[in-house]
Amino acid sequence: MGDGGAAVHWDGAKWSSTVNVTGALYGIWGSAPNDVWSVGTAFRHWNGTAWSSAPAGFSYTTLRGVWGSGRTDVWVVGDGGIAAHWNGTAWTAVATGTTKNLRAVWGSAATNAWAVGDGGTVLRWTGSAGVVLPSGTTADLHAVWGTGPDDAWAAGYHTSEHRAVVIHWNGFAWTVVPTRVANALHAVWGADASGPWAVGDGGTIVRWTPAP
């Protein structure tokens, strides 16, 4: 995915291009080989054979993140605080209580989803309602990932302080985790709770290792 609106697919032996669109693509997620969503200034769906324009039932300019717990539970977020949910049949806009750009979404289940964005914005979906939670930072948050309802990480960049920011959710509150990194962080992921990784500008790679 990238600014050229291209997507490529690995079939086990080689990479091949599957879509080229006008505009940019920033995120991708799927529940199966025949159910993949890509988001950006374009919004597309892969049915296993071809990409097509997603049947968006809401207005958007740029979508930045996409995640789901399954084929009938998918979230997208984007500029202007837009969030929308797919129930397997239709997309519906969901009020977020913010106009800040939302840049990433992740969850561990249909009843536990997080969205993060500019100005330290953090939203949580519990399955029946969305809640804005204090994040402990005013940095722009670019990525979010976790292992469950009591363990989540978000990463980004504090423009005025010229430093990377990482925050952690322990099930009760978000706290800032020192990084000593100057470059912006754009993605975070881990195999389990023992040590997530974050990557960003200038080839920056950092890893959290818990105290022994």
C-alpha positions as CSV (number, residue, x, y, z in Angstrom):
1,M,0.0,0.0,0.0
2,G,1.3,3.5,-0.7
3,D,0.8,7.0,-2.2
4,G,0.5,5.6,-5.7
5,G,-2.7,3.6,-4.8
6,A,-1.1,0.2,-5.4
7,A,-1.5,-3.1,-3.7
8,V,0.6,-6.2,-4.1
9,H,-0.1,-9.8,-3.1
10,W,2.2,-12.6,-2.0
11,D,1.1,-16.1,-3.2
12,G,3.8,-18.1,-1.5
13,A,6.2,-17.8,-4.3
14,K,6.2,-14.2,-5.7
15,W,4.7,-10.7,-5.3
16,S,2.2,-9.5,-7.9
17,S,0.2,-6.3,-8.3
18,T,-3.5,-6.6,-7.7
19,V,-4.8,-3.0,-7.9
20,N,-3.8,0.4,-9.1
21,V,-6.1,3.3,-8.3
22,T,-5.9,7.1,-8.4
23,G,-5.0,8.4,-5.0
24,A,-3.3,6.9,-1.9
25,L,-3.9,3.7,0.1
26,Y,-2.8,3.7,3.8
27,G,-4.1,0.6,5.4
28,I,-5.3,-3.0,4.6
29,W,-7.0,-5.8,6.6
30,G,-8.9,-8.9,5.7
31,S,-10.8,-11.8,7.3
32,A,-10.0,-14.3,4.6
33,P,-8.4,-14.6,1.1
34,N,-11.7,-13.5,-0.4
35,D,-12.5,-10.7,2.0
36,V,-9.9,-7.9,2.1
37,W,-10.5,-4.1,2.6
38,S,-8.0,-1.3,1.7
39,V,-8.4,2.3,2.7
40,G,-7.0,5.7,1.8
41,T,-8.3,8.4,-0.5
42,A,-9.7,5.4,-2.3
43,F,-11.8,2.7,-0.5
44,R,-11.6,-0.8,-2.0
45,H,-12.8,-4.4,-1.4
46,W,-11.2,-7.7,-2.6
47,N,-13.5,-10.6,-3.2
48,G,-10.8,-13.2,-4.0
49,T,-10.9,-12.4,-7.7
50,A,-10.9,-8.6,-8.2
51,W,-10.9,-5.3,-6.3
52,S,-14.0,-3.1,-6.5
53,S,-15.1,0.2,-4.9
54,A,-16.3,-0.4,-1.4
55,P,-20.0,0.2,-0.8
56,A,-19.5,3.1,1.6
57,G,-22.7,4.4,3.2
58,F,-20.9,7.4,4.7
59,S,-19.0,10.5,3.6
60,Y,-15.2,10.6,3.9
61,T,-12.2,12.4,2.4
62,T,-9.3,10.1,3.6
63,L,-9.5,6.9,5.5
64,R,-6.3,6.0,7.5
65,G,-7.0,2.8,9.3
66,V,-9.0,-0.5,9.0
67,W,-9.4,-3.5,11.3
68,G,-12.0,-6.1,12.1
69,S,-12.7,-9.1,14.3
70,G,-14.3,-11.0,11.4
71,R,-16.2,-10.8,8.1
72,T,-19.3,-9.1,9.8
73,D,-17.4,-6.7,12.1
74,V,-15.0,-4.3,10.4
75,W,-14.0,-0.7,11.4
76,V,-12.5,2.1,9.4
77,V,-11.3,5.5,10.7
78,G,-10.0,8.6,9.1
79,D,-9.7,12.4,8.8
80,G,-12.1,14.7,10.6
81,G,-12.8,12.1,13.3
82,I,-14.7,9.8,10.9
83,A,-15.4,6.2,12.0
84,A,-17.6,3.7,10.3
85,H,-18.6,0.1,11.0
86,W,-19.4,-2.8,8.6
87,N,-21.9,-5.4,9.9
88,G,-21.5,-7.7,6.9
89,T,-24.3,-6.0,4.9
90,A,-23.8,-2.2,5.1
91,W,-21.4,0.5,6.4
92,T,-22.7,2.9,9.1
93,A,-21.0,6.0,10.3
94,V,-20.4,6.0,14.1
95,A,-20.2,9.2,16.2
96,T,-16.8,9.7,17.7
97,G,-17.1,12.9,19.6
98,T,-14.0,14.3,17.9
99,T,-13.0,16.2,14.7
100,K,-9.3,15.2,15.1
101,N,-7.9,13.0,12.4
102,L,-8.0,9.3,13.4
103,R,-5.0,7.4,12.0
104,A,-5.3,3.8,13.2
105,V,-7.7,1.3,14.6
106,W,-7.1,-2.1,16.2
107,G,-9.0,-4.4,18.5
108,S,-8.9,-7.8,20.2
109,A,-12.6,-8.6,19.8
110,A,-15.9,-7.1,18.7
111,T,-16.3,-5.7,22.2
112,N,-12.8,-4.2,22.4
113,A,-11.6,-1.9,19.7
114,W,-9.3,1.2,19.8
115,A,-8.9,4.1,17.5
116,V,-6.1,6.7,17.9
117,G,-5.2,9.9,16.2
118,D,-4.0,13.5,16.3
119,G,-3.6,15.5,19.5
120,G,-3.4,12.3,21.6
121,T,-6.9,11.3,20.7
122,V,-7.8,7.8,22.0
123,L,-11.3,6.2,21.5
124,R,-12.5,2.9,22.7
125,W,-15.4,0.8,21.5
126,T,-16.9,-1.6,24.0
127,G,-19.5,-3.2,21.8
128,S,-22.3,-0.9,22.6
129,A,-20.8,2.5,23.0
130,G,-17.7,4.6,22.1
131,V,-15.7,6.3,24.8
132,V,-13.0,9.0,24.6
133,L,-10.3,8.3,27.1
134,P,-7.4,10.4,28.3
135,S,-4.1,9.3,26.8
136,G,-1.6,11.3,28.8
137,T,-0.2,12.9,25.7
138,T,-1.0,15.6,23.0
139,A,1.2,13.8,20.5
140,D,-0.2,12.7,17.1
141,L,-0.7,8.9,17.4
142,H,-0.1,7.0,14.2
143,A,-0.5,3.3,15.2
144,V,-2.2,1.1,17.8
145,W,-1.9,-2.6,18.6
146,G,-2.2,-4.9,21.6
147,T,-2.9,-8.4,22.9
148,G,-6.2,-7.9,24.7
149,P,-8.5,-5.7,26.7
150,D,-5.9,-5.0,29.3
151,D,-2.8,-4.6,27.1
152,A,-2.6,-2.1,24.2
153,W,0.2,0.1,22.8
154,A,0.0,3.3,20.6
155,A,2.9,5.1,19.0
156,G,3.4,8.4,17.2
157,Y,5.2,11.7,17.3
158,H,5.1,14.9,19.4
159,T,5.7,17.6,16.8
160,S,6.4,20.5,19.2
161,E,8.8,18.5,21.3
162,H,10.4,16.7,18.3
163,R,10.3,13.2,19.8
164,A,8.6,9.9,19.4
165,V,5.8,8.9,21.8
166,V,4.7,5.5,23.0
167,I,1.8,5.0,25.3
168,H,0.6,1.8,27.0
169,W,-2.9,0.7,28.3
170,N,-2.8,-1.6,31.3
171,G,-6.6,-2.2,31.5
172,F,-7.2,0.9,33.7
173,A,-5.3,3.9,32.2
174,W,-2.9,5.0,29.4
175,T,0.6,6.0,30.5
176,V,3.5,7.4,28.5
177,V,6.5,5.0,28.1
178,P,9.9,6.7,27.6
179,T,11.6,5.9,24.3
180,R,14.6,8.2,24.0
181,V,13.8,8.3,20.2
182,A,13.6,11.5,18.1
183,N,12.1,10.1,14.9
184,A,8.3,9.7,14.4
185,L,7.0,6.2,14.9
186,H,4.3,4.9,12.4
187,A,3.6,1.3,13.2
188,V,3.6,-1.0,16.3
189,W,3.2,-4.8,16.5
190,G,4.2,-7.7,18.7
191,A,3.7,-11.5,18.8
192,D,2.7,-11.3,22.5
193,A,2.8,-9.0,25.5
194,S,6.5,-9.8,26.1
195,G,8.0,-7.2,23.8
196,P,6.2,-5.2,21.0
197,W,8.1,-3.5,18.2
198,A,7.7,0.0,16.8
199,V,9.1,1.4,13.6
200,G,9.3,4.9,12.0
201,D,11.2,7.6,10.2
202,G,14.9,7.3,9.4
203,G,14.8,3.5,9.7
204,T,14.0,3.7,13.4
205,I,13.2,0.3,15.1
206,V,12.6,0.1,18.8
207,R,11.4,-2.7,21.1
208,W,9.9,-2.7,24.5
209,T,11.4,-5.2,26.9
210,P,9.8,-5.5,30.3
211,A,11.9,-5.3,33.4
212,P,13.1,-8.7,34.6
